[in-house]
């Protein structure tokens, strides 16, 4: 009997991955993509919810077959993982509180920007290439920590994948606002596979 493909995914990165509280059923754009792939290749696929970092580690250690979600293809990740062709652009968007004086990404100088640790190197490279004076960049483990820091005023804005930032803006009852000029970091959003997995 063929074993199902085990796919690691972050359980909550809307609208790419979402979890229904009632039955822990996964949905979202990335999940739909993976279900179509499984159907096309005739494989049974089983999703395994893990944190973002744990998902990538599980792929590296061959504990799962692949990982999907909001995984940006970065040169440093390609040293340890292989990736599918991107199925979405990896556009990032700054999000801040609705009452913030910031209006666009050109106002980052002298501000404190929160970002997930895994994206710091790529973000700093982007700033060097496209902006003058750099903001202060603070790193956090995950989106929950980013939103807590923003709410407590420890940072001025947070950098998120564009679809995720748009989701929170659209579903926040005017708590947040998007800052103009999204930026492109990385080579797109893709499916991660172990280097030795064929």
C-alpha positions as CSV (number, residue, x, y, z in Angstrom):
1,X,0.0,0.0,0.0
2,X,1.4,3.4,-1.0
3,X,2.1,5.8,1.8
4,X,0.5,9.2,1.5
5,X,2.6,12.3,0.9
6,X,3.1,14.2,4.1
7,X,2.9,17.9,3.6
8,X,4.0,20.3,6.4
9,X,2.2,23.6,6.5
10,X,1.8,26.6,8.8
11,X,-1.8,26.3,10.1
12,X,-2.5,30.0,9.9
13,X,-1.2,32.3,7.2
14,X,-4.5,33.7,5.7
15,X,-5.5,33.8,2.9
16,X,-2.8,31.2,1.9
17,X,-3.5,28.8,4.8
18,X,-6.3,28.9,7.3
19,X,-7.7,26.4,9.9
20,X,-11.3,25.9,10.7
21,X,-11.6,25.7,14.5
22,X,-14.5,23.3,14.3
23,X,-12.7,20.4,12.8
24,X,-9.2,21.7,12.2
25,X,-9.8,21.5,8.5
26,X,-7.2,23.3,6.4
27,X,-8.2,25.7,3.6
28,X,-6.7,28.6,1.7
29,X,-5.0,29.3,-1.6
30,X,-1.8,27.2,-0.9
31,X,-3.8,24.3,0.4
32,X,-6.0,24.4,-2.8
33,X,-2.9,24.4,-5.0
34,X,-1.5,21.4,-3.1
35,X,-4.8,19.4,-3.3
36,X,-4.8,20.0,-7.1
37,X,-1.2,18.8,-7.4
38,X,-2.0,15.7,-5.4
39,X,-5.0,15.0,-7.6
40,X,-3.0,15.5,-10.8
41,X,-0.2,13.1,-9.7
42,X,-2.6,10.6,-8.2
43,X,-1.2,10.7,-4.7
44,X,-3.0,10.7,-1.3
45,X,-1.8,13.8,0.6
46,X,-1.9,14.4,4.3
47,X,-1.2,17.8,5.8
48,X,0.8,18.1,9.0
49,X,0.4,21.5,10.7
50,X,3.7,22.8,12.1
51,X,5.2,26.3,12.8
52,X,6.9,27.9,9.8
53,X,10.4,27.2,11.0
54,X,9.5,23.6,12.0
55,X,8.0,23.0,8.6
56,X,11.2,23.8,6.8
57,X,13.3,21.8,9.4
58,X,11.0,18.8,8.9
59,X,11.6,18.9,5.2
60,X,15.4,19.2,5.7
61,X,15.3,16.2,8.0
62,X,13.1,14.2,5.7
63,X,10.4,13.9,8.4
64,X,7.9,15.1,5.8
65,X,7.8,15.0,2.0
66,X,7.4,18.7,1.4
67,X,6.2,22.0,2.8
68,X,3.7,24.5,1.5
69,X,2.2,27.8,2.8
70,X,3.8,31.2,2.7
71,X,7.3,30.0,1.8
72,X,9.3,32.6,0.0
73,X,12.0,31.2,-2.2
74,X,15.3,32.8,-0.9
75,X,18.8,32.2,-2.0
76,X,19.8,31.2,1.5
77,X,17.0,28.6,1.7
78,X,18.0,27.2,-1.6
79,X,21.3,26.1,0.0
80,X,19.4,23.5,2.1
81,X,16.1,22.9,0.1
82,X,14.8,22.6,-3.4
83,X,11.8,24.5,-4.5
84,X,9.0,24.2,-7.1
85,X,8.5,27.0,-9.6
86,X,6.9,29.9,-7.8
87,X,3.1,29.8,-7.8
88,X,2.8,33.4,-6.5
89,X,4.9,36.5,-6.6
90,X,6.7,37.1,-3.3
91,X,5.5,40.7,-2.8
92,X,5.8,42.1,0.7
93,X,3.7,44.9,2.1
94,X,4.1,47.2,5.1
95,X,1.1,47.2,7.5
96,X,0.7,49.7,10.3
97,X,-2.0,50.9,12.7
98,X,-4.7,53.0,11.1
99,X,-3.8,56.0,13.2
100,X,-0.1,56.0,12.2
101,X,1.3,59.1,10.5
102,X,3.1,56.8,8.0
103,X,1.6,56.7,4.5
104,X,4.1,54.9,2.3
105,X,7.3,52.7,2.4
106,X,9.4,55.8,1.5
107,X,8.8,57.0,5.1
108,X,10.7,54.1,6.7
109,X,13.8,56.1,7.6
110,X,14.0,56.6,11.4
111,X,11.1,54.2,11.9
112,X,11.2,50.8,13.6
113,X,10.1,48.0,11.2
114,X,9.2,44.5,12.5
115,X,9.9,41.5,10.4
116,X,10.1,37.8,10.7
117,X,13.7,36.7,11.4
118,X,13.8,34.5,8.3
119,X,13.3,37.5,6.0
120,X,15.8,39.9,7.6
121,X,18.7,39.4,5.3
122,X,16.6,39.7,2.1
123,X,14.9,42.8,3.5
124,X,18.2,44.5,4.3
125,X,19.5,43.7,0.8
126,X,16.4,45.3,-0.6
127,X,16.8,48.5,1.5
128,X,20.4,48.8,0.4
129,X,19.4,48.6,-3.3
130,X,16.2,50.7,-3.2
131,X,16.2,53.1,-0.2
132,X,18.5,55.7,1.3
133,X,18.5,55.9,5.0
134,X,17.6,52.6,6.7
135,X,15.0,52.0,9.4
136,X,15.7,50.2,12.5
137,X,14.8,46.5,11.9
138,X,13.6,44.3,14.7
139,X,13.1,40.6,14.2
140,X,10.4,38.4,15.6
141,X,9.7,34.6,15.5
142,X,6.3,34.8,13.9
143,X,3.3,37.0,12.9
144,X,1.7,36.8,16.3
145,X,4.7,38.4,17.9
146,X,4.8,41.0,15.2
147,X,1.2,42.0,15.8
148,X,1.7,42.1,19.6
149,X,4.7,44.4,19.2
150,X,2.8,46.7,16.8
151,X,-0.1,46.9,19.2
152,X,2.2,47.8,22.1
153,X,3.9,50.5,20.1
154,X,7.3,48.8,20.1
155,X,7.5,49.0,16.3
156,X,6.0,51.4,13.8
157,X,5.0,48.9,11.0
158,X,5.4,45.3,10.1
159,X,6.4,43.7,6.9
160,X,4.2,40.8,5.7
161,X,3.6,38.8,2.6
162,X,1.3,41.0,0.5
163,X,-1.7,38.6,0.5
164,X,-1.4,38.2,4.3
165,X,-1.2,42.0,4.8
166,X,-4.2,42.5,2.6
167,X,-6.2,39.9,4.5
168,X,-5.5,41.6,7.9
169,X,-6.3,45.0,6.4
170,X,-9.6,43.8,4.9
171,X,-10.6,41.9,8.1
172,X,-9.5,44.4,10.8
173,X,-12.5,46.8,11.0
174,X,-10.2,49.7,10.2
175,X,-7.6,48.8,12.8
176,X,-4.8,48.6,10.2
177,X,-3.8,50.4,7.0
178,X,-1.5,49.3,4.2
179,X,1.5,51.5,3.3
180,X,1.9,52.1,-0.4
181,X,4.6,50.7,-2.6
182,X,4.8,46.9,-2.0
183,X,8.3,45.5,-2.4
184,X,9.5,42.3,-4.0
185,X,11.7,40.1,-1.9
186,X,12.9,36.7,-3.0
187,X,12.0,34.7,-6.2
188,X,8.3,34.0,-5.4
189,X,6.3,31.7,-3.1
190,X,6.8,28.0,-3.8
191,X,6.7,24.4,-2.4
192,X,9.8,23.3,-0.5
193,X,11.3,19.8,-1.0
194,X,14.4,18.2,0.6
195,X,17.6,18.5,-1.5
196,X,17.9,14.7,-1.8
197,X,14.2,14.1,-2.5
198,X,13.4,13.2,-6.1
